[in-house]
């Protein structure tokens, strides 16, 4: 059976997704099967093939929720001087095309080399201004690390500590007080958990500020950084 009516916006559907459509004032259970020409095609609860002109869908009133994790990366090296702001400062990842709001964020620093990790402060700032210190005055002393990859996640078991060089792995955002304001970055106070981004729009400019607090030791994040953003959208 084929229906047509006034054109309305159609939200994206996934193959095999079960929804309820309002067609001509009547609710029609519908299993999405694909697009053929100008028609949205699927199967009704009675196993009938239903072809809907795209203008026929007046609303989608299903309770289905889409949860997706998308990765974005800036692979460019971040050069860390013996003191002061890294280059670039901040390093940028532009996020676009995501739907819904954030439910989880993880951040990965790829191939970090530094001879004295305790010098570093690393701050992540989201598009709406929420922010979190990923690491500050942690990671032990000389000889530091070479090409160590660290992922920061609220779900991690361990935090980095002040006096121990951390092996590559997954850690909670890790801070040894006091935390000082980073020049050119948003002001204090800074967040301490990545859940500060939850419920916000993921799209926009994400900024990573890397700052060396003390002289004599240098380093680099040789393969840049990565964001993994999980969003939730009610379809």
Phi, psi and omega in degrees: 000144183237131179242151172215150180194196185293142183290137175219164180294138178251127174278155183295140178241150174259146179304132180082000181290133178264122179225173171241123180255147172263111183240112180058036180082000182246137178279128183235114172297142192208129175252113187292131181241346178143188180244130175232111184062235179265007186251144168270124188245142178196194184236133177278173179297340177266017179063023173273143174283127182243119178251117183250122169303138186305332179283357186274344185274112181268337179193154170242119188240032179278164178261010183295142178237130178266128175240120184228144173245125183235139182253138177229142184223148166239102186277001184288142181298142172250114185268128185252120182280180179288345166193147178106193186285141176289171175237120358283164182216103359275166168274141192244140164233123176265124182251133177211163174083007179266147178247153179083196182240162184288136170243344179196144175225135167234154183229136179238129171261120189258122175060059177280126175239126176198140185275356181200084188301332182297345177290338196269143163236130181233121185238131175253131179238128181272174184299331180264007175098348175298149185211162178209138171282121178279318176207141179207119177054046176229168172102012174076201191238201178300142015266008179074212185225158177231119177052045177269133178256126182238133172249136179249126184212139175297336183276356181296155179278319189248157170248155169291149179246167186294322193249007183237131176288121186278134172290159176307142182164198183248130184223155168290157169309134194231127187221136166248117181294159358277154176261130178258155180291137178275130180303134177079352179263170173306155183278171176295157359277155176259152177290159181240357179224149181288345178292354175300339180273348184298139179086358182259165177287126183282343188281139180133199186265122173259136187236133177245114178262123177241125186224133177261120188279338189225161183278168167093339182238141183235173179181194180195152167260098199288334180241024174071212188215164184222141172251136168244114185246123175259129180238158179231129183223125176279119184275000000 
